[in-house]
Amino acid sequence: MLKKYFQTLLLQEAGGYNMQFSCDRQKLNEAVLNVQRVVSSKSSIPALEGILLTARGETVKLCGFDLEIGMTTEIAANVKEPGSIVMGAKLFGDIVRRLPGDTVNFSCDEKYVTQIESGEAKFSVTGIPAEEYPELPHITGEKTVKVPSSTLKGMIRQTLFAVAESDAKPIYTGTLFEMEEGKLRLISVDGYRLAIREEPISCGEKNNFVVPGKTLSEVMKLLGDNDDPVELQIGMRHILFRIGDYTVISRLLEGEFLDWRAALPKTSATEIQVSVSDFIASLERVSLLITERLRSPVRCLFSEGCIRLSCSTAIGRANDRLAAKISGDEVEMGFNSRYLLDALRNTECDEVKIKLNGALSPLTMTPVSGNSFLFLVLPVRLKSGGD
């Protein structure tokens, strides 16, 4: 007690606390865990490896930013001295997560020496001046759209798998948002497959923009399975998502996106209706022989009443067969099993309709009824007489 008293006196003589607040440890931990995900792990600007904390009024605002995507949130706090400081995200997150008490007491002096106390645990670490933290971008020329949380979450989940991982064409590392005639449509493409998902949304005037896949991945983690409205503020170069107590701001990608309508086959010679779970199980079985080192396409023979699958690698050969409703021409095609599995797993329905137009044309996958999604997978050219 005496030690704490003398520390307080010393701080008062030095000009007092620069910042002081207390808050619920669990709420602080949850906020830190979420915001920490967008913090730079390595940056030439040390402050960007931290979380900006700003205490004001009755709240503490947390901010993470990596110059491309930023996330902010506020939690209730008892603020004794308003102020702001940047704390190293990894260490601060580790400390908060392991604190033993229900309440966190946080204070820092004018030299940015920060005291973090909870229960019997006490830490003293040095922060970074808030002035060194870059300012988040401002949205200009904004248009606002509201989408139910569960709807947006499902749309992102069903298209994110087809976003390009390589940045050879940066525009394809994002998802195209198309707003037109009361519809919101999301389109992702990576050169081997295409995913389209649409929903009726009141979205006003026509607008197209591309959101980075990384941003959508973080947005999806914050979205709930409810109908709470999520606000999208779309600017000239940036987009802001307002999700409950969180805001996510991100740059938009620039460039020429694929003319996806021209990429869709206009006709089909073969139509299949098949159980999604049965097709997945069969593909997973024959793919057991495929490894990172031993890659091979899965052969699919679509003939009357069934789909025959086979795969051959240096390990051995696998064959399987599943029932399906098939009309039209018999056709044999090869596929990268991962791409076909990704599409099937993201259908989120019991049965799908598959359309084919020969061995070298793309496979298209849609619901049995309606057009809420369309997945396209390019085939792999098969060698005659074997894989």
Helices and strands as residue ranges (DSSP letters): H 2-13, E 19-24, H 25-36, G 46-49, E 50-56, E 59-65, E 69-76, E 78-81, E 83-88, H 89-98, E 103-108, E 113-118, E 121-126, E 128-129, G 130-132, E 143-148, H 149-160, G 170-173, E 174-180, E 183-189, E 193-200, E 207-212, H 213-222, E 229-234, E 238-243, E 246-251, H 260-263, E 270-275, H 276-286, G 287-289, E 298-303, E 306-312, E 317-323, E 325-328, E 331-335, H 337-345, E 351-356, E 363-367, E 373-377
